C-alpha cells in the first residue's frame, strides 16, 4: 500500500493495487473495497479523464493487461503525488 495526495485539493487516498486495462490505456488505482461485496472496489481512474468510481473486478478480469500490488516503481496519477 502507498499513500497518494491530490496536489490541488490536498485529498489523501491509500492505493492498494494498480491495474492497467488492455484497451484504451485506462489505469486503475484501487483505493478502497466495498465491505458488502469483495468483488467491488473503489478506484481512481486515469484515462481520458481522472475520476473516482466503483468497479467490479470480475467484470474487468478479461480486460486486464497488467496488475500489481508493488507500487514503488509506478508514477502517481497526474495531479497527484506519492506521500
N, C-alpha and C positions, 0 to 999 in steps of 0.2 A: 504494500500500500504506500501511496505517496500523496502528499497534500499539494493542491494547486489553488492559486489565488487569482481572481479576476483583477486585472490592473486598474480598471475603471471603477468598479463598484466595491472592491475590497472583499467580495464574497469568497469564502473558502469552501472547497469540496475535498473529499478524500477519494482518490481514484484507486480502485482495487484491481482493475483489469483493463486492457486495451484490446480492441477488436477492429480489424480492417476488413471491409467487405470487398468481394471480388469485383463488383460492378460500380462504376461511377466514383470510385475512390472515397467512399464515406468511411470516416474513422469514428469509432465509438469509444468513449472513455466511461467505463462503468463507475458510477458514483453512489449507488445505493441499491438495495433489494426491497422488493415488496414482501413484507413479513407474512402476508396471507398466501403467497404464491412464489415458491423458489425459482420458478421459470421466468418470472417477470423482473426486470432490473431497471433502475433509473440510470439514464445515460446523458452525457454531454456529447452531442453530435457535432462533428466538424465535417462539413460537406459544402454544399452551395452556400449555406449559412451556418451559424453556430446557434444551436438550440438545445434546450434541456427537455427530455421526454422520457417515456417508458417504452420498453421493447420486450418482446417475448424471445428468449434465447432459442427455443425450439423453432420459432418462426423464421429466424435468420440463419439457423445452423447450416443449411446447404449453401449459403452465400458467403460464408466466412473464408477469407483468404489467409488471414494471419490472426493469431490470438496469443496473448501473453500476459502474465502477471509480473514479469520482470520489467519494471518501468524505468529503471535507471538510465537506459540509453535512448529513451524516447523524448522527443520535443513536446512541450506543452501545447495546448490549443492556442492559436494566435489570440493575443489579447489577454492571455493568462500567463502565469509563471509558476514554476515549482517553488515551494517554500519548505 
